[in-house]
Amino acid sequence: MNALSHEFHNEVNLIGLLQQLWWGRYIIITAMGLSMVLAGACFVATPARWISSVIITRPEPSDVSTYLEAVKTSQGEIWSDLERQNILNSLFTDAIENIKNRTIYSKGALTVKPLTKPANDAFIVEYTAQNAQDAQGKLDKLLAEVNQNIKANSFIAARNSLHTTTIALQKKLEIKVLSLQEERSDYIKNLRYALIVATAANLHKTMPVRSTKYNETLFLLGTAVLQAMINNASSWPVPYDDSYFKIREELLQLENIYLNDRDRFTAYRYIQHASLPRRTNQNLILTMILGSLLGVMSGICIVLVRNAFCHRQNLGYPPP
């Protein structure tokens, strides 16, 4: 019997609660209307935010071909694919670090994050602005500035390397020429010494000899031949060997490498160019639904609190 009475008592309270809400329906509707108006006003008053994004990854050799050729020539070595990939990875890492450094001063407008974790081979760069034109335009401008900065630093380093290597090869070539000239002078000196010996021996005709260069029997060539050899050797140009021409070839390659600021250079490659900006607060329907729900809840609270206060006064309870 008590259980039935308790269940009946709960049913009466639920009906009474619904009756209170029905009698206060105008208050609830008014609160919902006011809340929707406030939500709409907040939506209109809140400035629109537009986001444009790009996806970038490591450059290809064709994107920095002139720079790679300059570095390769300055080092004077045959590159492997691994060394080439290391340079490309280094350029891309510099680009990402440069972009991340700019996020510090962007006040939240610029963000950069990996496309897939934990891989760092591609990144998403986003820029937020108050209008669509600024979002896309400033993102393109920022990436262009980053690329230009890396290009300038890379070209300066490459030019310095080319200059240093050129000076080293020029000095090496000068030493090689001096060495060949000294070798020819020694050869002529030996011929003259042999001529002195042949003259002292009164040897005018050529005798069989084993060598015609650095040999103690060189005087056996005779005075006539020795004199002719001295005259010819004195008028000959310096006898350059293969090593000289190899150095000369390397030097010509360096001199023909010229890094022009208009050369193609991209420290990153686009997977997706700057997208059309999207608005971040464009869901007006969701805003109005949330506003209406908040208004209904507020109206219900007002009705219940008012009824509870009136019921307390009717029972003669002192005000709290």
C-alpha positions in Angstrom: 0.0 0.0 0.0 2.8 2.4 0.8 4.6 1.5 -2.5 1.4 2.3 -4.4 1.0 5.6 -2.5 4.6 6.6 -3.2 4.2 5.8 -6.9 1.0 7.8 -7.0 2.7 10.7 -5.2 5.5 10.7 -7.8 3.0 10.6 -10.6 1.1 13.6 -9.1 4.4 15.6 -8.8 5.3 14.9 -12.4 1.9 16.0 -13.5 2.2 19.1 -11.3 5.6 19.9 -12.8 4.2 19.7 -16.3 1.3 21.9 -15.3 3.7 24.5 -13.9 5.7 24.5 -17.1 2.5 24.8 -19.2 1.2 27.7 -17.1 4.7 29.4 -17.5 4.9 28.6 -21.2 4.9 32.3 -22.2 7.9 32.9 -19.9 9.7 29.9 -21.4 8.9 31.1 -25.0 10.0 34.6 -24.1 13.3 33.4 -22.7 13.9 31.2 -25.7 13.2 34.1 -28.0 15.5 36.4 -26.1 18.2 33.8 -26.1 17.9 33.3 -29.9 18.1 37.0 -30.4 21.2 37.2 -28.3 22.8 34.3 -30.1 22.0 35.9 -33.5 23.5 39.2 -32.3 26.6 37.5 -31.0 27.0 35.6 -34.4 26.7 38.9 -36.3 28.9 40.8 -33.9 31.7 38.2 -33.9 34.1 39.0 -36.7 34.4 36.4 -39.3 37.7 34.4 -39.4 38.9 32.9 -42.7 41.5 30.1 -42.9 43.6 29.3 -46.0 46.0 26.3 -45.9 48.7 24.7 -48.0 50.5 21.3 -47.9 54.2 21.3 -48.6 56.9 18.7 -48.8 60.5 18.2 -49.6 61.7 19.7 -52.9 62.8 17.7 -56.0 66.2 18.1 -57.5 64.7 20.0 -60.4 63.4 22.7 -58.0 67.0 23.6 -57.0 69.0 22.3 -59.9 71.3 25.3 -60.3 72.1 25.4 -56.6 72.8 21.6 -56.6 75.1 22.0 -59.5 77.0 24.8 -57.8 77.5 22.9 -54.6 78.5 19.8 -56.5 81.0 21.7 -58.6 82.5 23.5 -55.6 83.1 20.2 -53.8 84.6 18.6 -56.9 83.3 15.2 -56.0 80.9 12.7 -57.5 77.7 12.8 -55.6 75.6 9.8 -54.5 71.8 9.9 -54.3 72.0 9.9 -50.5 74.1 13.1 -50.5 71.7 14.8 -52.8 68.7 13.8 -50.7 70.5 15.1 -47.6 70.8 18.5 -49.2 67.1 18.5 -50.2 66.1 17.4 -46.7 68.2 20.2 -45.2 66.6 22.9 -47.3 63.1 21.6 -46.4 64.0 21.5 -42.7 65.3 25.1 -42.9 62.0 26.1 -44.5 59.8 24.5 -41.8 62.0 26.0 -39.0 61.7 29.4 -40.6 57.9 29.1 -40.8 57.7 27.9 -37.2 59.8 30.9 -36.1 57.3 33.2 -37.8 54.4 31.7 -35.8 55.8 33.3 -32.6 55.1 36.8 -34.0 51.8 35.9 -35.8 49.6 36.0 -32.7 48.0 32.7 -33.5 47.3 33.6 -37.2 49.9 31.2 -38.5 50.0 27.5 -37.6 52.2 24.6 -39.0 51.8 20.9 -38.2 52.8 17.6 -39.8 50.4 16.1 -42.3 51.0 12.7 -40.7 52.6 11.8 -37.4 55.3 10.9 -36.6 56.5 11.4 -40.2 57.9 14.9 -41.0 58.0 14.6 -44.8 54.9 16.9 -45.3 53.4 19.8 -43.4 50.1 21.7 -43.3 50.6 25.5 -43.1 47.4 27.5 -42.2 46.9 31.2 -42.0 43.9 32.9 -40.4 42.7 36.4 -41.3 39.5 38.5 -41.0 38.8 38.3 -44.7 39.3 35.7 -47.4 41.6 37.8 -49.5 44.0 38.4 -46.7 44.0 34.8 -45.6 45.1 33.5 -49.0 47.2 36.5 -50.0 49.2 36.7 -46.8 49.8 32.9 -46.8 51.3 33.1 -50.3 53.3 36.1 -49.4 54.7 34.5 -46.2 55.8 31.3 -48.0 57.4 33.4 -50.8 59.3 35.4 -48.2 60.5 32.2 -46.5 61.6 30.7 -49.8 63.4 34.0 -50.7 65.2 34.1 -47.4 66.4 30.5 -47.7 67.4 31.1 -51.3 69.5 34.2 -50.4 71.3 32.4 -47.6 71.9 29.3 -49.7 73.2 31.3 -52.7 75.5 33.2 -50.4 76.9 30.0 -49.0 77.3 28.5 -52.5 79.0 31.6 -53.9 81.4 31.6 -51.0 82.2 28.0 -51.5 82.7 28.5 -55.3 85.0 31.5 -54.6 87.1 29.6 -52.1 87.4 26.5 -54.4 88.3 28.8 -57.3 91.1 30.5 -55.4 92.4 27.1 -54.2 92.5 25.8 -57.8 94.1 28.9 -59.1 96.9 28.6 -56.6 97.2 24.9 -57.4 97.4 25.8 -61.1 100.1 28.4 -60.5 102.2 26.0 -58.5 101.8 23.4 -61.2 102.9 25.9 -63.9 105.9 26.9 -61.8 106.8 23.2 -61.3 106.7 22.6 -65.0 108.7 25.7 -65.8 111.3 24.6 -63.2 111.4 21.2 -64.7 112.1 22.7 -68.2 114.8 25.0 -66.7 116.5 22.0 -65.2 116.4 20.2 -68.5 118.0 23.1 -70.3 120.5 23.5 -67.6 121.5 19.8 -68.0 121.8 20.3 -71.8 124.1 23.3 -71.3 126.2 21.4 -68.9 126.5 18.6 -71.3 127.4 21.1 -74.0 130.3 22.3 -71.9 131.5 18.8 -71.4 131.2 18.0 -75.1 133.1 21.1 -76.0 135.8 20.3 -73.6 136.0 16.8 -75.0 136.1 18.2 -78.6 133.1 15.9 -79.4 131.2 17.3 -82.3 129.5 14.1 -83.6 126.8 12.2 -81.9 127.7 9.0 -80.1 125.3 6.3 -79.0 123.6 7.3 -75.7 121.1 5.7 -73.4 119.0 8.7 -72.6 118.6 12.3 -73.7 117.5 13.8 -70.4 119.0 13.5 -66.9 122.0 11.3 -67.8 125.7 11.7 -67.3 126.3 10.5 -70.9 124.3 13.3 -72.4 127.4 15.0 -73.7 127.9 12.1 -76.2 125.2 13.8 -78.3 127.8 16.2 -79.5 128.0 19.9 -79.5 126.0 20.4 -82.6 123.0 18.4 -81.4 123.2 19.8 -77.9 123.2 23.4 -79.2 120.2 22.6 -81.3 118.4 21.0 -78.4 119.1 24.0 -76.2 117.7 26.4 -78.8 114.6 24.4 -79.3 113.9 23.8 -75.6 114.3 27.5 -74.9 111.7 28.4 -77.5 109.2 25.7 -76.6 106.1 26.5 -74.5 105.9 24.9 -71.1 105.1 21.2 -71.6 101.8 20.9 -69.7 100.9 17.4 -68.6 97.5 15.7 -68.0 97.3 16.9 -64.4 97.6 20.5 -65.5 94.7 20.2 -67.9 92.6 18.4 -65.3 93.0 21.3 -62.9 92.3 23.7 -65.8 89.1 21.9 -66.6 87.9 22.1 -63.0 88.7 25.8 -62.9 86.7 26.4 -66.1 83.7 24.5 -64.7 83.8 26.7 -61.6 84.1 29.9 -63.7 81.1 28.9 -65.8 78.8 28.3 -62.8 76.8 31.5 -62.1 74.0 31.7 -59.5 71.5 34.2 -60.8 68.8 35.5 -58.4 66.3 34.7 -61.0 67.2 31.1 -61.1 64.6 28.6 -60.1 64.8 27.8 -56.4 62.1 26.4 -54.2 62.9 25.1 -50.8 59.7 23.1 -50.7 57.2 21.6 -53.1 53.5 22.1 -53.1 51.3 19.1 -52.6 48.4 21.5 -52.3 48.5 25.2 -53.2 46.9 27.8 -51.0 43.3 26.7 -50.7 40.2 28.9 -51.1 39.7 30.4 -47.6 36.9 28.9 -45.5 34.9 30.7 -42.8 35.4 29.4 -39.3 32.1 30.7 -37.7 29.7 29.9 -40.6 27.4 27.5 -38.7 24.5 29.9 -38.0 22.0 27.1 -37.6 24.0 25.4 -34.9 24.4 28.7 -33.1 20.6 29.3 -33.1 19.8 25.8 -32.0 22.2 26.1 -29.0 20.8 29.5 -28.2 17.2 28.2 -28.3 18.1 25.3 -26.0 19.8 27.6 -23.6 16.7 29.9 -23.6 14.3 27.0 -22.9 16.5 25.8 -20.0 16.7 29.4 -18.7 12.8 29.8 -19.0 12.2 26.5 -17.2 14.5 27.5 -14.4 12.7 30.9 -14.0 9.3 29.2 -13.9 10.2 26.6 -11.3 12.0 29.1 -9.1 9.1 31.5 -9.3 6.6 28.8 -8.4 8.7 27.5 -5.6 9.0 31.0 -4.1 5.2 31.6 -4.4 4.4 28.2 -2.9 6.7 29.0 0.1 5.0 32.3 0.7 1.5 30.6 0.6 2.6 28.1 3.2 3.7 31.0 5.5 7.4 30.2 5.5 9.6 33.2 6.3 11.6 34.4 3.3 15.1 32.8 3.2 
